[in-house]
């Protein structure tokens, strides 16, 4: 289902027959991941360092997205390197990795909906924004998202240990195709994929249209509404990238069947880097640099204090868009 589980799993199987450019490709894949793991780490440190960033709902949700993308990148590197090194992974360890990756992917999708709703409340209900999106309610929403995101994963684990009789191998290449062999797993993937994407797509389109409608009214702060609409539009772009990441798996299967082995290897590697790794690397950076208050402090900590902080704004205007 998820981009991580689909494409990284395919790599896990195919890279056991590594082509001669494998080491170069691994360096090109792992290096940006490591760099952006550091960038994400600095962003998380910035959010934790300033109290104002810990109290505002938009920054809490942004921090949640950072943690999800950081875990995603870390697990991508772990599985990619294990595939390149042809390491067999214990069955129980593998299912934990795959279930965790599935949950992270689905929660990241639902988090986009939460971020869009927060901007919707900020623009459409500015006087009630602080009350509706307070610290407690924001964390309750995040907890609810995790509960929803874990439904499929828990279902797969129950089926795997209680019903599945094909899971007899103790050590294996860690992938969904080698671990989850029954048709019921595929049906669960399709069902939850459709439900989550339809839900998130509806929320994002609804919030975008609502903010656009409010922006036309005379009483609205048009600058804030315009920024908020751009933010929601960015969420829609991210959702589109998630759709592409799922289609990548289908395209790769067709390429693997109808082309020669080396061509399929090159295409799969390109898709893995362009559609899966770089979007996860760049989206936190784009979100962070668009916010002036956060961007200033992030640059300060990223440069180890070399950039002067005198111009940094510590006051967060919750009614601002973006």
FENFENZI-V515108 format. One record per backbone hydrogen bond with DSSP energy under -1.0 kcal/mol. NH is the residue of the N-H (numbers start at 1). CO is the residue of the C=O. E is the energy in kcal/mol with one decimal. If there is no record, write none. Layout:
BEGIN
NH_CO_E + NH_CO_E
END
This chain:
BEGIN
6_2_-3.0 + 7_3_-1.9 + 8_4_-1.3 + 10_6_-1.8 + 11_7_-2.4 + 12_8_-1.9 + 13_9_-1.5 + 14_10_-2.6 + 15_11_-2.7 + 17_14_-2.1 + 18_15_-1.2 + 22_19_-1.9 + 25_21_-2.3 + 26_22_-2.7 + 27_23_-2.0 + 28_24_-2.3 + 29_25_-1.7 + 30_26_-3.2 + 31_27_-2.5 + 33_29_-1.0 + 34_30_-2.6 + 35_31_-2.4 + 36_32_-2.6 + 37_33_-1.8 + 38_34_-1.7 + 39_35_-2.0 + 40_36_-2.7 + 41_37_-2.0 + 42_38_-2.3 + 43_39_-2.2 + 44_40_-2.6 + 45_41_-2.3 + 46_42_-2.4 + 47_43_-2.3 + 48_44_-2.1 + 49_45_-1.6 + 50_46_-1.3 + 56_52_-1.2 + 60_56_-1.9 + 61_57_-2.5 + 62_58_-1.6 + 63_59_-2.5 + 64_60_-2.0 + 65_61_-2.2 + 66_62_-2.1 + 67_63_-2.2 + 68_64_-2.1 + 69_65_-2.6 + 70_66_-2.5 + 71_67_-2.4 + 72_68_-2.2 + 73_69_-2.5 + 74_70_-2.4 + 75_71_-2.5 + 76_72_-2.1 + 77_73_-2.3 + 78_74_-2.2 + 79_75_-2.4 + 80_76_-2.4 + 81_77_-2.6 + 82_78_-2.1 + 83_79_-2.1 + 84_80_-2.6 + 85_81_-2.4 + 87_82_-3.0 + 89_172_-2.8 + 91_170_-2.8 + 94_90_-2.8 + 95_91_-2.3 + 96_92_-1.4 + 97_93_-2.1 + 98_94_-2.7 + 99_95_-2.5 + 100_96_-2.4 + 101_97_-2.4 + 102_98_-2.3 + 103_99_-2.4 + 104_100_-2.6 + 105_101_-2.3 + 106_102_-2.3 + 107_103_-2.8 + 108_104_-2.2 + 109_105_-1.5 + 110_106_-2.2 + 111_107_-2.2 + 112_108_-1.1 + 114_110_-1.7 + 115_111_-2.4 + 116_112_-2.0 + 117_113_-2.4 + 118_114_-2.2 + 119_115_-1.6 + 120_116_-2.1 + 121_117_-2.5 + 122_118_-2.0 + 123_119_-1.8 + 124_120_-2.8 + 125_121_-2.0 + 132_128_-2.9 + 133_129_-2.5 + 138_134_-2.3 + 139_135_-1.9 + 140_136_-2.0 + 141_137_-2.3 + 142_138_-2.0 + 143_139_-2.3 + 144_140_-2.4 + 145_141_-2.2 + 146_142_-2.0 + 147_143_-2.0 + 148_144_-2.2 + 149_145_-2.6 + 150_146_-1.4 + 151_148_-1.2 + 154_150_-2.8 + 155_151_-2.1 + 156_152_-2.5 + 157_153_-2.1 + 158_154_-2.3 + 159_155_-2.3 + 160_156_-2.6 + 161_157_-2.2 + 162_158_-2.3 + 163_159_-2.1 + 164_159_-3.0 + 168_166_-1.5 + 172_89_-2.0 + 179_175_-1.7 + 180_176_-2.5 + 187_183_-2.0 + 188_184_-2.2 + 189_185_-2.2 + 190_186_-2.3 + 191_187_-2.3 + 192_188_-2.6 + 193_189_-2.4 + 194_190_-2.2 + 195_191_-2.2 + 196_192_-2.6 + 197_193_-2.3 + 198_194_-2.2 + 199_195_-2.2 + 200_196_-2.7 + 201_197_-2.4 + 202_198_-2.1 + 203_199_-2.2 + 204_200_-2.5 + 205_201_-2.4 + 206_202_-2.5 + 207_203_-2.6 + 208_204_-2.4 + 209_205_-2.5 + 210_206_-2.4 + 211_207_-2.5 + 212_208_-2.2 + 213_209_-2.0 + 214_210_-2.3 + 215_211_-2.2 + 217_214_-1.5 + 222_220_-1.2 + 225_221_-2.4 + 226_222_-2.3 + 227_223_-2.1 + 228_224_-2.5 + 229_225_-2.4 + 230_226_-1.8 + 231_227_-1.9 + 232_228_-2.5 + 233_229_-2.4 + 234_230_-1.9 + 235_231_-1.7 + 236_232_-1.8 + 237_233_-2.0 + 238_234_-2.2 + 239_235_-2.3 + 240_236_-2.1 + 241_237_-2.1 + 242_238_-1.8 + 243_239_-2.0 + 244_240_-2.3 + 245_241_-2.3 + 246_242_-1.4 + 247_243_-2.2 + 248_244_-2.1 + 251_247_-2.6 + 252_248_-2.9 + 253_249_-1.8 + 254_250_-1.8 + 255_251_-2.5 + 256_252_-2.6 + 257_253_-1.3 + 258_254_-2.4 + 259_255_-1.8 + 264_260_-2.0 + 265_261_-2.0 + 266_262_-2.2 + 267_263_-2.5 + 268_264_-2.5 + 269_265_-2.2 + 270_266_-2.3 + 271_267_-2.5 + 272_268_-2.3 + 273_269_-2.1 + 274_270_-2.8 + 275_271_-2.0 + 277_272_-1.8 + 278_273_-2.5 + 281_277_-1.7 + 282_278_-3.0 + 283_279_-2.2 + 286_282_-2.6 + 287_283_-2.4 + 288_284_-2.7 + 289_285_-2.5 + 290_286_-1.2 + 295_291_-3.0 + 296_292_-2.0 + 297_293_-1.3 + 298_294_-2.7 + 299_295_-2.5 + 300_296_-1.6 + 301_297_-2.3 + 302_298_-2.8 + 303_299_-1.7 + 304_301_-1.4 + 305_300_-3.1 + 306_303_-1.4 + 312_309_-1.4 + 320_317_-1.8
END
